[in-house]
Amino acid sequence: MTSSDDPDTSLFRNAIGPVKRIKTNRIIHPVAKPRPLPKQRWQDEQQVLEDMFSADFDPEHIEADTEEALSYARTGVQQSIMRKLRRGQYAIEAELDMHGMTVAIAKPVLAKFLYQAQVSSKRCVKIIHGKGYRSRNQQPVLKTRINHWLRRSDAVVAFNSARQIDGGTGAVYVLLKQKR
């Protein structure tokens, strides 16, 4: 019995039907194109970081006593939200300790912190700026600057000095705008 006389072989050939020879034995896999890089968006975000705190600042225009509480809310922020913020009822999702930083260092660090917190969908963060006891004339330098910078930042919805247990007037709770 030859292989062509085998009943299994003829059954198999009848089941498959006519066969065409393949011209190539290589399989061509489609190559996924890389996603385009949003270069302009990245440049815009970098510009926002630079512009966020770029205005000249004269600390003489904002007088802040070391024990003075800071508070700010954009137009339209409900009083109930500010009350919850003052009471420390929002979960602190990130914290930045700025003790010992100079103004030159603090400005970009704060801008980067706020940007990263907003991009990672943080709602409430705490910034520890200190009370200025170790600065010249024992006047708060970072506190007054941060008060000014936070008011100018588009990322900030509201801020308020922290509860005593969280740093009191040496720290602020900051509510951030949700990034879309």
MOSULPE-V567403 format. One record per residue. N is the residue number from 0. RES is the residue in three letters. SS is DSSP state (H for helix, E for strand, - for the rest). PHI is phi in whole degrees, -180 to 180 (999 if undefined). D_FIRST is the distance of its C-alpha to the first C-alpha in Angstrom with 1 decimal. Layout:
# MOSULPE-V567403
<<N/RES/SS/PHI/D_FIRST> <N/RES/SS/PHI/D_FIRST>>
This chain:
# MOSULPE-V567403
<<0/MET/-/999/0.0> <1/THR/-/-91/3.8> <2/SER/-/-65/6.7> <3/SER/-/-78/8.1> <4/ASP/-/-86/6.0> <5/ASP/-/-66/6.8> <6/PRO/H/-64/10.1> <7/ASP/H/-68/12.1> <8/THR/H/-66/11.7> <9/SER/H/-67/12.8> <10/LEU/H/-63/15.5> <11/PHE/H/-62/16.7> <12/ARG/H/-63/17.0> <13/ASN/H/-67/18.9> <14/ALA/H/-70/21.1> <15/ILE/H/-83/22.2> <16/GLY/-/87/22.8> <17/PRO/-/-66/23.6> <18/VAL/-/-117/23.9> <19/LYS/-/-109/26.8> <20/ARG/-/-74/27.0> <21/ILE/-/-81/29.9> <22/LYS/-/-74/32.6> <23/THR/-/-133/33.8> <24/ASN/-/-107/32.5> <25/ARG/-/-98/36.0> <26/ILE/-/-97/37.4> <27/ILE/-/-100/40.9> <28/HIS/-/-89/43.0> <29/PRO/-/-68/46.2> <30/VAL/-/-92/49.2> <31/ALA/-/-73/51.9> <32/LYS/-/-76/55.2> <33/PRO/-/-67/58.0> <34/ARG/-/-66/60.6> <35/PRO/-/-66/63.8> <36/LEU/-/-82/66.6> <37/PRO/-/-81/69.7> <38/LYS/H/-60/72.0> <39/GLN/H/-66/74.9> <40/ARG/H/-63/74.8> <41/TRP/H/-62/74.8> <42/GLN/H/-64/77.8> <43/ASP/H/-63/79.5> <44/GLU/H/-67/79.1> <45/GLN/H/-65/80.4> <46/GLN/H/-65/83.4> <47/VAL/H/-61/84.1> <48/LEU/H/-59/84.2> <49/GLU/H/-71/86.7> <50/ASP/H/-79/88.8> <51/MET/H/-54/88.8> <52/PHE/-/-125/91.7> <53/SER/-/-82/93.0> <54/ALA/-/-66/96.4> <55/ASP/-/-63/99.5> <56/PHE/-/-133/100.9> <57/ASP/-/-115/104.4> <58/PRO/H/-63/104.7> <59/GLU/H/-69/108.4> <60/HIS/H/-78/107.4> <61/ILE/-/-119/105.6> <62/GLU/-/-91/107.7> <63/ALA/-/-136/105.9> <64/ASP/-/-71/107.6> <65/THR/-/-57/105.5> <66/GLU/-/-93/105.7> <67/GLU/-/-72/105.2> <68/ALA/-/-79/102.1> <69/LEU/-/-99/99.8> <70/SER/E/-156/98.5> <71/TYR/E/-159/97.0> <72/ALA/E/-144/95.0> <73/ARG/-/-66/93.8> <74/THR/-/-59/95.2> <75/GLY/-/98/93.5> <76/VAL/-/-76/92.6> <77/GLN/-/-70/93.6> <78/GLN/H/-62/96.2> <79/SER/H/-65/93.9> <80/ILE/H/-68/91.4> <81/MET/H/-64/94.3> <82/ARG/H/-62/95.5> <83/LYS/H/-63/92.1> <84/LEU/H/-66/91.9> <85/ARG/H/-59/95.5> <86/ARG/-/-81/94.6> <87/GLY/-/71/91.4> <88/GLN/-/-90/89.2> <89/TYR/-/-94/86.3> <90/ALA/-/-70/83.7> <91/ILE/-/-80/84.1> <92/GLU/-/-97/80.7> <93/ALA/E/-159/81.8> <94/GLU/E/-140/84.9> <95/LEU/E/-128/86.5> <96/ASP/E/-101/89.3> <97/MET/-/-107/91.5> <98/HIS/-/-54/94.1> <99/GLY/-/81/95.4> <100/MET/-/-81/93.8> <101/THR/-/-83/95.9> <102/VAL/H/-61/96.1> <103/ALA/H/-63/94.1> <104/ILE/H/-81/91.3> <105/ALA/H/-63/91.5> <106/LYS/H/-60/91.1> <107/PRO/H/-68/87.6> <108/VAL/H/-64/86.5> <109/LEU/H/-64/87.6> <110/ALA/H/-60/86.0> <111/LYS/H/-65/82.6> <112/PHE/H/-61/82.9> <113/LEU/H/-64/83.6> <114/TYR/H/-62/80.9> <115/GLN/H/-65/78.2> <116/ALA/H/-64/79.5> <117/GLN/H/-69/79.3> <118/VAL/H/-63/75.9> <119/SER/-/-90/74.5> <120/SER/-/61/76.1> <121/LYS/-/-77/78.9> <122/ARG/-/-98/81.5> <123/CYS/E/-135/84.4> <124/VAL/E/-129/85.1> <125/LYS/E/-120/88.1> <126/ILE/E/-118/89.9> <127/ILE/E/-99/92.3> <128/HIS/-/-107/95.0> <129/GLY/-/84/97.7> <130/LYS/-/-106/101.3> <131/GLY/-/85/102.6> <132/TYR/-/-64/104.7> <133/ARG/-/-95/103.8> <134/SER/-/-86/104.3> <135/ARG/H/-58/107.6> <136/ASN/H/58/110.4> <137/GLN/H/50/108.0> <138/GLN/-/-102/106.9> <139/PRO/-/-73/103.3> <140/VAL/H/-88/101.7> <141/LEU/H/-63/98.0> <142/LYS/H/-59/99.0> <143/THR/H/-69/100.9> <144/ARG/H/-67/98.2> <145/ILE/H/-63/95.4> <146/ASN/H/-56/97.5> <147/HIS/H/-68/97.7> <148/TRP/H/-63/94.1> <149/LEU/H/-66/92.6> <150/ARG/H/-63/94.7> <151/ARG/H/-84/93.4> <152/SER/-/-75/89.7> <153/ASP/-/-70/87.7> <154/ALA/-/-74/85.3> <155/VAL/E/-92/88.2> <156/VAL/E/-91/89.0> <157/ALA/E/-161/91.7> <158/PHE/E/-150/92.9> <159/ASN/E/-154/95.4> <160/SER/E/-58/96.9> <161/ALA/-/-75/95.0> <162/ARG/-/-67/96.3> <163/GLN/H/-55/98.3> <164/ILE/H/-65/95.5> <165/ASP/H/-103/93.2> <166/GLY/-/122/95.8> <167/GLY/H/55/98.4> <168/THR/H/-78/99.9> <169/GLY/H/-97/98.0> <170/ALA/E/-151/94.7> <171/VAL/E/-133/93.4> <172/TYR/E/-89/90.7> <173/VAL/E/-127/89.1> <174/LEU/E/-91/87.1> <175/LEU/E/-107/84.6> <176/LYS/-/-71/83.4> <177/GLN/-/-77/79.8> <178/LYS/-/-78/77.8> <179/ARG/-/-98/75.8>>
